[in-house]
Amino acid sequence: MRTLLTLLLALVGANVAAQPAHPVILVSIDGFRPDYLTEGVTPNLNRLAAQGVRAEGMRPSFPSITFPNHYTLVTGKRPDHHGLVDNVMSDPAISDERFTLSNAAAVTDHRWWDQAEPVWVTAELHGVHSATMFWPGSEAAIHGVRPTIAPKFDGKLPAAQRVDTLLSWLDQPGQQFGFLTLYFDDVDHAGHSYGPAAAETTEAVAQVDQAIGRLLDGLAARHVEANIVVVSDHGMAPVSTERVIRMQDIAPAGSYEEVVSGSYAGMNAVAGKEQQLAAALLKPQQHMQCWRKEEIPARLAYGHNARVPAFLCLADDGWSIVFSDKSAAKVKGGKHGYDNALPDMRATFIAAGPAFAPGVVLPVFDNVDVYPLLMRLIGVAALPSDGDITPLLPALAAGQ
């Protein structure tokens, strides 16, 4: 019933809610650790935090990787509930393809995304126009709806051009946007290649901060007072070839199918080999712990979705799980995806604008709580989710 109603509302362009007085700009800096703000290269982000709110950190959802957490931020649901359980996954109900970040057909297929409804879909259905300068899910017609503007992801587009493109949307005559997104991946790429403490990563942090300054200057020149919410999806931990777990030495050959590896490993048993694989994995292991999906600890809120592999092995912080010696030799730089409670996985939260009180520092909170905040800012009722706005209420200005 909701799908039919939402399609009808979209078709008639129902304006059942006014555009918010101040546009909301959600900015993601992929892989940005909170401690990057202390390295002396982020004057614009630090200025934004001083004018508004920052958190000591934000806990990502498990697994602490890109697509699952970006979708959590805009739906308020844990990956187990919104269906984007990994960057790589299969679905028994979608047998014709495998979801990967590079699979354009999968990324644009609404079936992978329809287990939840992101901010922009609900906004559009209530007459609040949205524009996404990249965000996982924005290229698919989720529940039949896409943002008013949503270009295809282009990883080669420089950060400055991403900012200028978003600003150009604000210049369109007769068009107002209540919700916009902006995404930077420079810091994550550098963190993976060189590690979180490397000079190259610090340089990437500085470059993205300059892009934030460009955004702030562009808004000021246009006299646009926006509520800006800056987040990251996860942190980053240093790894090395000296901290490698060789799954090929643990799981019997021919007993498993690899789904994903790295900071954690997802595996399915070959038919008839379930007990053999379980016996090998579920005994005590060095630097990792393995579970059947239905026995994953409740604190991870993971394992009930049909897309989660039958077995999950989670490495200790900074260790890497590989399935071949060739993969072991390539371990370098940094990884994420570890236990979401680890400090290394902590994400960033900064917010400023008319809706926020100045000089507030929030304690660590869960990233599912960002969604109800965004919905309040755009003036549209939030859908049921795993999030709770209560931890963020001290950040809001009086009357918000």
C-alpha positions as CSV (number, residue, x, y, z in Angstrom):
1,M,0.0,0.0,0.0
2,R,2.8,2.4,0.9
3,T,4.6,1.8,-2.4
4,L,1.4,2.6,-4.4
5,L,0.7,5.7,-2.4
6,T,4.3,7.0,-2.6
7,L,4.3,6.5,-6.4
8,L,1.0,8.5,-6.7
9,L,2.4,11.3,-4.6
10,A,5.5,11.4,-6.7
11,L,3.6,11.5,-9.9
12,V,1.4,14.4,-8.9
13,G,4.3,16.3,-7.2
14,A,2.4,16.6,-4.0
15,N,3.7,19.5,-1.9
16,V,2.4,18.4,1.5
17,A,5.4,20.0,3.2
18,A,7.1,23.3,2.6
19,Q,10.8,23.6,1.7
20,P,12.7,24.0,5.0
21,A,13.7,27.6,5.7
22,H,17.3,26.6,5.6
23,P,18.6,23.8,3.3
24,V,20.2,20.8,4.9
25,I,23.6,19.8,3.4
26,L,24.8,16.4,4.5
27,V,28.5,16.0,3.8
28,S,30.3,12.7,4.0
29,I,34.1,12.5,4.3
30,D,34.7,8.8,3.8
31,G,37.2,7.3,6.3
32,F,37.6,10.5,8.3
33,R,38.8,9.7,11.9
34,P,37.9,12.3,14.5
35,D,41.5,12.6,15.5
36,Y,42.3,14.0,12.0
37,L,40.8,17.3,13.4
38,T,43.8,17.6,15.7
39,E,46.6,17.5,13.0
40,G,46.6,21.2,12.3
41,V,45.4,20.9,8.7
42,T,41.6,21.4,9.1
43,P,41.0,25.1,9.8
44,N,37.6,25.1,8.0
45,L,36.2,22.0,9.7
46,N,37.5,23.2,13.1
47,R,35.9,26.6,12.5
48,L,32.6,24.8,11.6
49,A,32.8,22.8,14.8
50,A,33.5,25.9,16.9
51,Q,30.5,27.6,15.4
52,G,28.3,24.7,16.1
53,V,28.5,21.1,17.4
54,R,31.0,18.3,17.2
55,A,31.0,14.9,18.8
56,E,33.9,13.2,20.5
57,G,33.1,10.4,18.0
58,M,30.3,8.5,16.4
59,R,30.0,4.8,16.4
60,P,29.5,3.3,13.0
61,S,27.2,0.3,12.6
62,F,28.7,-3.1,11.9
63,P,30.3,-3.9,9.5
64,S,32.2,-0.6,9.7
65,I,32.5,-0.2,5.9
66,T,31.2,2.3,3.3
67,F,28.0,1.3,1.7
68,P,26.3,-0.2,4.8
69,N,27.1,2.9,6.9
70,H,26.2,5.4,4.3
71,Y,22.8,3.8,4.0
72,T,22.5,3.7,7.8
73,L,23.1,7.4,8.0
74,V,20.2,8.2,5.7
75,T,17.7,5.5,6.9
76,G,18.5,5.2,10.6
77,K,18.5,1.4,10.2
78,R,21.3,-1.0,11.0
79,P,22.7,-2.9,7.9
80,D,20.9,-6.0,9.1
81,H,17.6,-4.1,8.8
82,H,18.1,-2.0,5.7
83,G,19.7,-4.8,3.6
84,L,23.0,-3.3,2.5
85,V,24.9,-5.8,4.7
86,D,28.2,-5.4,2.9
87,N,29.9,-3.8,-0.1
88,V,29.9,-7.3,-1.6
89,M,26.8,-9.6,-1.2
90,S,24.4,-12.0,-2.8
91,D,20.7,-12.4,-2.2
92,P,18.7,-15.6,-2.6
93,A,15.8,-13.5,-4.0
94,I,18.1,-11.7,-6.5
95,S,19.8,-14.6,-8.1
96,D,20.8,-13.0,-11.3
97,E,23.6,-10.8,-10.0
98,R,26.1,-10.2,-7.2
99,F,26.2,-6.8,-5.6
100,T,29.6,-5.1,-5.7
101,L,30.6,-1.4,-5.8
102,S,31.7,-1.7,-9.4
103,N,28.6,-3.5,-10.6
104,A,26.6,-0.6,-12.1
105,A,23.6,-2.8,-12.8
106,A,23.4,-3.8,-9.2
107,V,24.1,-0.3,-7.8
108,T,21.1,1.0,-9.8
109,D,18.8,-1.9,-9.0
110,H,16.2,-0.8,-6.5
111,R,15.8,-4.4,-5.2
112,W,19.0,-4.1,-3.2
113,W,17.8,-0.9,-1.6
114,D,14.1,-1.3,-1.1
115,Q,14.3,-2.8,2.4
116,A,14.5,0.8,3.7
117,E,13.6,4.3,2.7
118,P,16.3,7.0,2.7
119,V,15.8,10.7,3.6
120,W,15.6,11.9,0.0
121,V,12.8,9.5,-1.0
122,T,10.6,10.5,2.0
123,A,11.5,14.2,1.3
124,E,10.6,14.1,-2.3
125,L,7.3,12.4,-1.5
126,H,6.5,15.3,0.8
127,G,7.4,18.0,-1.7
128,V,10.9,18.7,-0.3
129,H,13.3,18.6,-3.2
130,S,16.7,16.8,-2.9
131,A,20.0,16.8,-4.8
132,T,22.8,14.3,-4.2
133,M,26.3,15.0,-5.2
134,F,26.9,11.3,-4.8
135,W,25.6,9.0,-2.1
136,P,25.1,5.2,-2.1
137,G,21.6,4.4,-3.2
138,S,20.9,7.7,-5.0
139,E,21.3,6.1,-8.4
140,A,18.5,3.7,-7.8
141,A,14.7,4.4,-8.0
142,I,14.1,3.3,-4.4
143,H,10.4,2.7,-4.0
144,G,10.1,4.2,-7.4
145,V,11.6,7.6,-6.4
146,R,14.9,9.3,-7.0
147,P,16.3,12.7,-5.9
148,T,15.4,15.7,-8.1
149,I,19.1,15.8,-9.1
150,A,21.4,12.7,-8.7
151,P,24.3,12.4,-11.1
152,K,26.0,9.1,-11.6
153,F,29.0,8.6,-9.3
154,D,32.3,9.7,-10.8
155,G,35.3,8.9,-8.6
156,K,37.6,11.0,-10.8
157,L,35.7,14.2,-10.2
158,P,37.9,16.5,-8.1
159,A,36.6,17.6,-4.7
160,A,36.5,21.3,-5.7
161,Q,34.3,20.5,-8.7
162,R,32.0,18.5,-6.6
163,V,31.5,21.5,-4.4
164,D,31.0,23.9,-7.4
165,T,28.4,21.5,-8.8
166,L,26.4,21.5,-5.6
167,L,26.6,25.3,-5.4
168,S,25.5,25.6,-9.0
169,W,22.3,23.8,-8.1
170,L,21.5,26.5,-5.5
171,D,21.8,29.0,-8.4
172,Q,19.0,27.5,-10.5
173,P,16.2,30.0,-10.9
174,G,12.9,28.9,-9.5
175,Q,14.3,25.7,-7.9
176,Q,14.8,25.2,-4.2
177,F,16.4,22.3,-2.5
178,G,15.7,21.3,1.1
179,F,18.1,18.4,1.3
180,L,21.5,18.0,-0.5
181,T,24.4,15.6,-0.1
182,L,28.1,16.0,-0.8
183,Y,30.6,13.1,-0.8
184,F,34.4,13.1,-0.6
185,D,36.5,9.9,-0.9
186,D,40.0,11.3,-0.9
187,V,40.8,10.6,2.7
188,D,39.5,7.0,2.6
189,H,41.6,6.2,-0.5
190,A,44.8,7.6,1.1
191,G,44.1,5.8,4.4
192,H,43.8,2.5,2.6
193,S,46.9,3.0,0.5
194,Y,49.2,4.5,3.1
195,G,47.6,4.1,6.6
196,P,45.9,6.6,8.8
197,A,49.1,8.2,10.2
198,A,50.9,8.7,6.8
199,A,51.8,12.1,5.4
200,E,49.8,11.3,2.3
201,T,46.7,10.8,4.3
202,T,47.3,14.1,6.2
203,E,47.6,15.8,2.8
204,A,44.2,14.3,1.7
205,V,42.7,15.5,4.9
206,A,44.0,19.0,4.1
207,Q,42.6,18.9,0.6
208,V,39.1,18.0,1.7
209,D,39.2,20.7,4.4
210,Q,40.0,23.2,1.6
211,A,36.9,21.9,-0.3
212,I,34.8,22.4,2.9
213,G,36.2,26.0,3.0
214,R,35.1,26.4,-0.7
215,L,31.6,25.2,0.2
216,L,31.4,27.7,3.2
217,D,32.7,30.6,1.1
218,G,30.3,29.7,-1.8
219,L,27.3,29.6,0.6
220,A,28.3,32.9,2.1
221,A,28.6,34.6,-1.3
222,R,25.1,33.4,-2.1
223,H,23.7,34.5,1.3
224,V,22.5,30.9,1.9
225,E,22.2,30.0,5.5
226,A,22.3,26.2,5.5
227,N,22.3,23.6,8.2
228,I,25.5,21.6,7.5
229,V,26.0,18.2,8.9
230,V,29.4,16.7,8.3
231,V,29.8,12.9,9.0
232,S,32.1,10.1,8.1
233,D,31.1,6.5,7.7
234,H,33.9,4.8,9.7
235,G,37.5,5.3,10.8
236,M,40.7,3.5,9.7
237,A,43.2,1.2,11.4
238,P,46.8,0.5,10.3
239,V,47.6,-2.9,8.9
240,S,50.7,-4.8,7.8
241,T,51.9,-8.0,6.3
242,E,53.1,-9.0,9.8
243,R,49.4,-9.2,11.0
244,V,47.8,-11.6,8.6
245,I,45.5,-14.5,9.3
246,R,45.6,-17.1,6.5
247,M,42.2,-18.6,6.1
248,Q,43.5,-21.2,3.7
249,D,45.5,-22.7,6.6
250,I,42.4,-22.9,8.8
251,A,39.4,-23.8,6.6
252,P,39.7,-27.2,4.8
253,A,40.1,-26.9,1.1
254,G,36.9,-27.4,-0.8
255,S,34.7,-26.8,2.2
256,Y,33.8,-23.2,1.7
257,E,33.0,-20.4,-0.8
258,E,34.6,-17.0,0.0
259,V,32.2,-14.1,-0.1
260,V,34.4,-11.3,1.4
261,S,37.7,-11.0,3.2
262,G,39.8,-8.3,4.9
263,S,39.1,-7.1,8.4
264,Y,36.4,-9.8,8.5
265,A,35.6,-12.7,6.3
266,G,32.2,-13.9,5.2
267,M,31.9,-17.5,4.0
268,N,29.3,-20.0,2.9
269,A,29.8,-23.8,3.3
270,V,29.9,-26.0,0.2
271,A,26.9,-28.4,0.3
272,G,27.6,-31.3,2.5
273,K,30.7,-29.6,4.1
274,E,28.8,-27.5,6.8
275,Q,30.0,-29.5,9.8
276,Q,33.5,-29.8,8.5
277,L,33.8,-26.0,8.0
278,A,32.1,-25.3,11.4
279,A,34.5,-27.6,13.2
280,A,37.5,-25.7,11.7
281,L,36.2,-22.2,12.2
282,L,34.3,-22.3,15.5
283,K,37.2,-23.5,17.7
284,P,39.4,-20.8,19.4
285,Q,41.4,-18.9,16.8
286,Q,44.4,-16.5,17.2
287,H,43.5,-12.9,16.5
288,M,40.0,-13.6,15.2
289,Q,36.7,-15.1,16.3
290,C,34.2,-16.9,14.1
291,W,30.5,-17.5,14.4
292,R,27.6,-19.0,12.5
293,K,25.5,-16.1,11.4
294,E,22.7,-16.9,13.8
295,E,25.2,-16.9,16.7
296,I,26.9,-13.5,16.0
297,P,26.9,-11.5,19.3
298,A,23.8,-9.4,19.7
299,R,25.8,-6.2,20.2
300,L,26.9,-6.3,16.6
301,A,23.2,-6.3,15.5
302,Y,24.1,-8.4,12.5
303,G,23.4,-11.8,11.1
304,H,19.6,-12.0,10.6
305,N,19.4,-10.7,7.1
306,A,19.3,-13.3,4.3
307,R,22.2,-11.6,2.6
308,V,24.6,-12.2,5.5
309,P,26.9,-15.3,4.7
310,A,26.5,-18.4,6.8
311,F,29.8,-17.9,8.7
312,L,31.4,-14.7,9.9
313,C,35.0,-14.4,11.1
314,L,36.0,-11.0,12.7
315,A,39.7,-10.1,13.0
316,D,41.3,-8.3,15.9
317,D,42.0,-4.6,15.3
318,G,44.7,-4.2,12.7
319,W,44.7,-7.8,11.6
320,S,43.7,-9.0,8.1
321,I,42.0,-12.2,7.0
322,V,43.2,-13.5,3.6
323,F,42.4,-16.5,1.5
324,S,45.7,-16.7,-0.5
325,D,49.4,-15.9,-0.1
326,K,49.0,-13.5,-3.0
327,S,46.5,-11.5,-1.0
328,A,48.7,-11.7,2.1
329,A,51.5,-10.0,0.2
330,K,49.3,-7.1,-0.8
331,V,48.3,-6.1,2.8
332,K,49.4,-2.6,3.4
333,G,48.2,0.8,4.6
334,G,44.9,0.8,6.5
335,K,41.6,-1.1,6.7
336,H,38.2,-0.6,8.3
337,G,35.3,-3.0,8.9
338,Y,36.4,-4.1,12.4
339,D,34.3,-4.2,15.5
340,N,32.3,-1.0,15.4
341,A,33.0,-0.4,19.2
342,L,36.8,0.0,18.6
343,P,38.2,3.6,18.8
344,D,40.0,3.1,15.5
345,M,36.6,2.6,13.8
346,R,35.1,5.8,15.3
347,A,33.5,8.2,12.8
348,T,33.3,12.0,12.8
349,F,30.2,14.2,13.4
350,I,30.2,18.0,13.0
351,A,27.1,20.2,12.5
352,A,26.6,24.0,12.3
353,G,23.9,26.3,11.1
354,P,20.8,28.1,12.4
355,A,19.4,24.9,13.9
356,F,22.5,24.2,16.1
357,A,23.7,25.7,19.3
358,P,27.3,26.9,19.3
359,G,30.2,25.3,21.1
360,V,28.5,22.0,22.0
361,V,30.6,18.9,22.3
362,L,28.5,15.7,22.3
363,P,29.7,12.3,23.8
364,V,30.0,9.4,21.4
365,F,26.7,8.3,19.9
366,D,25.5,5.7,17.4
367,N,25.3,6.7,13.7
368,V,21.7,5.5,13.5
369,D,20.8,8.7,15.4
370,V,21.7,11.0,12.5
371,Y,18.6,10.0,10.5
372,P,16.0,11.4,12.9
373,L,18.0,14.6,13.2
374,L,18.1,15.0,9.4
375,M,14.3,14.5,9.2
376,R,13.7,17.1,11.9
377,L,15.9,19.5,10.1
378,I,14.0,19.1,6.8
379,G,10.6,19.3,8.6
380,V,9.3,15.8,7.6
381,A,8.3,13.1,10.0
382,A,10.9,10.3,10.4
383,L,9.9,6.8,9.6
384,P,10.4,4.1,12.2
385,S,14.1,3.2,12.6
386,D,16.8,2.0,14.9
387,G,17.8,5.7,15.6
388,D,16.9,8.0,18.5
389,I,17.3,11.8,18.3
390,T,17.6,12.1,22.1
391,P,21.5,12.0,22.2
392,L,21.5,14.9,19.7
393,L,18.9,17.1,21.4
394,P,21.6,19.1,23.3
395,A,23.1,20.1,20.0
396,L,19.9,21.9,18.8
397,A,19.3,25.6,19.3
398,A,16.4,26.8,21.4
399,G,13.1,26.3,19.5
400,Q,14.4,23.5,17.3
